[in-house]
Amino acid sequence: NVKGALQRAGLLMVNDVLYVAFANIVPDPNDQHWSQEGFLQTFNARDLTQRLAVFQTTPSGRKGGIWQGGRGIATDGLGNIYVSTAGGSYDGVGNFGSSTLKLAGPGLKVADWFTPSNHEYLFLENIDMSAGGVTLIPHSQLMFSGGKEGVIFLLDRNAMGKLEDATRGPLQRFQASSG
């Protein structure tokens, strides 16, 4: 439903595949605000009637839109795609709200992710990761991500850390702004 879909993230085209990320605005009876379900879709760039894959950020949960403050979807040239999601349900299985994701190419299978330990707080306070998008650092395996909280996370693209805890997480985090 185009009427309810807001596409703010920049488009990406790699090897004749078009990547489109957005948040689909739908009524949510459990929330006074409208829900913002996140989707990433791939299309054959030569024939847009051919949708190749769809990834939903929170298929059995709530919210998780992909906004990225208008920034583009990132790719590493090896077929991996990187996006950050807004506050939403997280279980590390199928729901990836408040996360930075690494997806494998046009099929959009989750290859790795990073989710801050305070993801539930970020969700409840609407200070999500998707506001800042993802930046890959050239000629390295490093990337950074951050959002409305004002915290920047330096991540290793080969071992993003999954759910942050006492033994795993970002390579570095710092408070870049007051949020």
LUMKELO-919893 format. One record per atom (N, C-alpha, C, O): x, y, z. Coordinates in steps of 0.001 Angstrom, whole numbers, plus 500000, padded with zeros to 6 digits. Layout:
<rs>
XYZ ...
</rs>
This chain:
<rs>
500848498823500000 500000500000500000 500887501232500000 501414501610501046 501059501851498869 501936503011498727 501502504146499641 502350504899500119 500219504289499896 499714505358500746 500323505284502151 500553506324502769 500587504085502664 501110503923504010 502585503638504076 503101503397505167 503300503652502952 504722503320502943 505560504582502825 505377505369501896 506469504775503754 507361505929503715 508773505449503432 509356504717504231 509318505853502310 510641505424501895 511586506591502106 511619507517501295 512361506559503193 513291507640503487 514732507254503218 515544508111502866 515066505982503376 516445505548503134 516753505659501647 515901505373500805 517972506074501328 518383506147499941 518376504771499296 518598503761499964 518124504736498010 518108503485497254 519526502978497024 520494503732497123 519633501694496718 520917501083496371 520696500195495159 519714499457495088 521620500272494202 521582499356493073 522941498704492929 523959499386492810 522953497360492942 524173496573492804 523888495428491843 522951494658492054 524695495310490784 524571494202489833 523132493999489341 522602492888489381 522522495070488886 521161495039488348 520096494631489368 519010494188488993 520409494782490660 519427494549491717 519197495877492430 520139496531492877 517925496264492529 517537497487493211 517081497135494626 516230496264494810 517651497816495627 517301497625497034 516502498841497498 516928499981497314 515338498587498102 514456499651498576 514084499348500026 513510498298500316 514412500267500936 514068500109502355 513003501128502719 513000502244502200 512093500743503617 511064501688504032 510411501263505332 510660500177505856 509577502140505831 508728501861506979 507289501945506495 506881502949505912 506536500908506733 505139500870506339 504300501320507526 504307500671508572 503590502407507376 502790502975508457 501422502298508481 500657502385507520 501127501623509589 499855500911509738 499273501193511116 500022501450512059 497936501147511251 497338501330512575 497784500211513512 497916499060513096 498015500554514771 498430499577515773 497493499710516969 497558500708517687 496617498721517201 495669498822518307 496339498813519681 495712499199520668 497585498385519765 498304498331521040 499104499593521329 499781499676522354 499037500560520453 499863501753520597 499056502959520132 498348502888519127 499165504070520866 498436505279520462 499000505876519172 498342506681518512 500206505482518825 500829505957517587 500666504887516510 500335503738516803 500898505275515287 500857504306514200 502120503460514243 503190503956514594 502002502211513894 503158501332513862 504019501658512644 503535502254511681 505276501274512684 506206501578511598 506974500313511232 508173500221511496 506315499362510643 506935498091510287 508007498315509224 507769499017508242 509183497722509414 510290497913508488 510397496807507463 510207495630507773 510704497200506235 510872496248505138 512066496653504286 512356497838504125 512753495658503746 513754495852502707 513358494902501589 513125493717501823 513283495430500370 512888494613499227 513936494735498129 514604495760497995 514065493670497351 514955493699496192 514126493440494929 513175492658494924 514531494134493864 513852494017492574 514887493872491469 516018494342491598 514497493227490396 515288493216489181 515243494650488639 514173495146488289 516382495304488572 516422496712488166 516025496920486706 515686498036486313 516062495874485912 515678495987484500 514192495707484276 513641496010483218 513551495117485301 512124494813485220 511563494859486645 511591493860487364 511062496016487038 510639496218488423 509416495399488815 509024495408489982 508808494693487873 507717493791488232 508256492508488857 507495491723489423 509569492294488756 510196491092489317 510798491399490694 511941491840490808 509995491153491731 510519491303493085 511288490040493424 510784488931493250 512517490212493910 513398489080494181 513288488571495612 513327487363495848 513150489492496572 513087489077497975 512495490194498817 512486491359498419 511999489814499996 511481490765500974 512016490355502337 511971489181502704 512521491326503082 512931491106504470 512107492042505340 512090493251505108 511421491493506344 510677492291507302 511443492282508616 511851491221509089 511640493449509206 512472493569510408 511850492932511644 512569492413512498 510528492962511751 509852492403512931 508600491631512493 507487492078512767 508756490488511822 507593489791511265 506596489285512302 505405489197512006 507045488956513493 506104488493514520 506063489458515706 505558489126516778 506610490670515490 506644491673516548 506029492970516079 505115492985515254 506550494067516622 506014495383516308 507135496336515909 508279496203516342 506770497288515081 507594498425514661 508883497994513966 508885496977513271 509994498744514133 511245498386513478 511430498968512088 512102498364511252 510845500131511826 510978500753510508 512432501016510132 513298501121511001 512690501121508840 514033501456508347 513956502884507825 513431503124506738 514478503832508599 514425505256508257 515790505755507792 515906506315506701 516804505561508595 518190505933508309 518392507410508004 519373507774507357 517493508257508453 517662509696508281 517936510114506844 518615511113506607 517416509361505888 517622509676504485 518924509139503903 519168509274502704 519759508533504739 521028507965504252 520765506723503423 519740506059503579 521683506425502559 521533505268501695 521802503949502389 522398503900503466 521353502891501754 521648501524502178 523110501278501841 523568501666500767 523848500639502742 525282500406502523 525537498997501986 524793498061502282 526605498864501190 527051497555500716 528566497514500761 529233498538500613 529110496308500969 530563496171501088 531235495683499814 532447495467499816 530504495505498742 531086495039497493 531223493528497428 531574492984496381 530950492839498537 530997491373498574 529594490773498538 529420489563498689 528595491638498336 527218491173498291 526462491352499594 525286491000499675 527114491891500615 526446492114501894 525832493511501932 526403494470501413 524671493606502550 523902494838502641 523766495185504123 523585494297504956 523852496484504455 523805496926505850 522741498002506023 522690498967505260 521879497825507049 520861498809507413 520733498839508933 521140497907509627 520155499933509433 519807500030510850 518302500154510973 517645500768510132 517761499561512037 516315499553512231 515902500432513406 516670500655514342 514688500915513331 514116501720514408 513719500822515574 513749499595515474 513345501462516681 512898500722517858 511772499777517499 510857500120516750 511860498589518049 510841497583517779 511153496307518514 512095496244519303 510366495299518254 510550494000518899 511903493410518533 512373493539517402 512521492755519520 513801492076519281 513770490713519961 513414490600521134 514147489684519213 514338488355519807 515584487661519260 515927486571519716 516266488275518288 517479487689517733 517243486475516863 518197485812516453 515991486172516575 515642485037515722 515015485547514428 515505485260513336 513936486297514559 513275486849513387 512959488326513539 512702489012512549 512977488825514777 512656490219515062 513927490968515427 514652490575516341 514194492064514696 515445492797514848 515216494299514967 515832495075514237 514327494725515887 514157496139516158 515389496685516876 516091495929517547 515661497977516747 516803498656517395 518125497957517104 518928497749518014 518357497599515865 519535496813515493 520206497366514239 519598498099513459 521472496998514068 522186497204512820 522377495828512215 522908494930512869 521946495650510965 521896494342510331 522856494222509161 523102495181508430 523389493024509004 524158492631507824 523331491550507136 523089490488507710 522899491823505904 522079490889505148 522862490394503944 523577491159503298 522720489107503649 523443488506502535 522698488770501228 521638488200500970 523276489641500420 522863489922499053 521394489976498731 520571490261499601 521059489703497486 519693489885497016 518665489017497741 517480489349497748 519099487908498351 518170487037499070 517776487568500434 516797487106501021 518537488546500950 518247489248502199 518158488339503425 517282488520504271 519053487373503523 519131486515504713 520024487196505737 521079487724505384 519610487191507013 520403487811508073 521715487040508221 521712485840508498 522840487744508032 524162487146508158 524787487471509514 525549486669510055 524468488644510064 525016489064511354 524250490309511791 523500490896511011 524451490702513049 523788491905513535 524424492375514828 525169491652515490 524101493621515161 524448494190516459 523197494836517035 522517495609516361 522904494512518284 521784495105519008 522289495554520366 522813494730521116 522155496832520715 522617497313522018 521861496632523165 520700496251523016 522521496488524287 521898495835525438 520667496587525925 519774495983526520 520603497884525686 519460498680526127 518397498843525032 517696499854524991 518283497850524150 517359497946523009 515922498203523448 515206498947522778 515485497615524544 514107497827525002 513903499284525422 512870499876525113 514868499856526114 514812501270526501 514769502156525255 513971503091525183 515628501863524273 515645502637523033 514279502589522353 513802503598521833 513657501418522362 512335501234521759 511287502066522504 510540502827521889 511237501919523809 510211502601524608 510350504119524593 509353504835524696 511580504614524465 511823506058524478 511917506672523076 512143507874522943 511743505852522028 511815506319520640 513153506996520333 513196508050519697 514233506380520790 515582506885520485 516361505757519797 517348505238520319 515885505410518629 516315504205517935 517599504359517136 518117505461516955 518095503223516666 519327503137515881 519158503626514445 520131504073513839 517968503554513893 517794503812512466 517973505270512073 518142505577510892 517939506163513038 518039507586512708 519376507956512071 519441508930511321 520442507209512349 521756507557511835 522246506729510675 523201507118510003 521622505601510420 522070504745509331 523393504059509634 523797503951510792 524062503599508589 525298502823508689 526351503458507786 526047503885506672 527587503518508271 528706503984507452 529797502927507466 530284502546508531 530184502450506285 531296501508506167 532575502315506013 532614503277505245 533617501933506733 534890502646506670 535736502000505574 536074500820505671 536082502762504528 536808502200503385 538130501533503790 538792501947504741 538484500503503045 539756499787503189 539926499187504572 541044499080505077 538810498794505188 538866498144506497 537627497266506656 536727497293505816 537587496499507720 536408495708508048 535543496416509084 534681495801509712 535781497711509255 535083498472510279 533897499238509708 533856499578508525 532949499495510576 531770500284510248 531318500984511509 531697500596512614 530501502023511344 529886502591512530 528420502847512282 527958503019511154 527707502862513405 526263503019513391 525873503767514652 526562503674515668 524801504491514601 524308505205515778 523017505901515454 522657506052514286 522321506326516480 521020506926516245 520708508074517176 521592508841517557 519442508186517539 518932509328518296 519525509449519700 519525510542520268 520024508369520265 520608508410521609 521898509232521624 522330509693522680 522514509415520448 523759510156520344 524990509300520554 526103509824520610 524810507975520674 525918507045520858 526331506493519497 525488506083518699 527645506489519242 528195505895518025 528837504565518402 529576504477519383 528545503524517608 529089502191517827 530049501866516694 529665501904515525 531290501546517027 532259501061516049 532160499544516048 532322498902517086 531890498968514864 531645497536514750 532593496895513748 533046497537512800 532885495618513973 533626494802513025 532599494120512126 531746493379512616 532669494359510826 531681493791509905 531717492271509876 530736491646509475 532826491657510292 532934490194510285 532475489558511589 532296488342511655 532284490365512624 531825489870513926 531130491029514630 531711491676515502 529895491282514249 529189492477514711 528787492416516184 528563493460516796 528692491226516763 528446491119518194 527072490628518597 526864490284519760 526130490584517672 524760490181517975 524221490980519159 524396492199519184 523573490348520144 523046491097521289 524184491421522248 524864490521522742 524386492696522506 525460493151523390 525243492610524801 524138492668525339 526314492084525388 526302491668526794 527691491894527367 528497492601526763 527983491313528507 529272491550529175 530460491004528396 531587491454528605 530235490044527502 531351489413526789 531443489787525311 532453489501524668 530422490413524773 530470490780523355 529712492077523116 528789492438523847 530132492745522085 529500494018521760 530341494778520765 531121494181520023 530192496088520741 530941496883519767 532423496929520124 532804496707521273 533244497219519129 534674497427519386 534871498660520251 535765498716521096 534019499640520019 534094500888520790 532721501547520736 531976501382519769 532401502287521777 531197503118521794 531572504442522427 532383504498523351 530974505505521921 531198506790522571 529985507685522377 529243507561521403 529808508578523316 528696509520523285 529127510697522395 529938511527522804 528583510755521192 528970511786520222 528182513073520413 528665514157520088 526964512952520941 526132514126521179 525187513816522327 525160512693522832 524425514792522732 523488514566523826 522199513878523365 521277513683524156 522144513521522106 520994512794521600 519876513700521164 518835513223520712 
</rs>
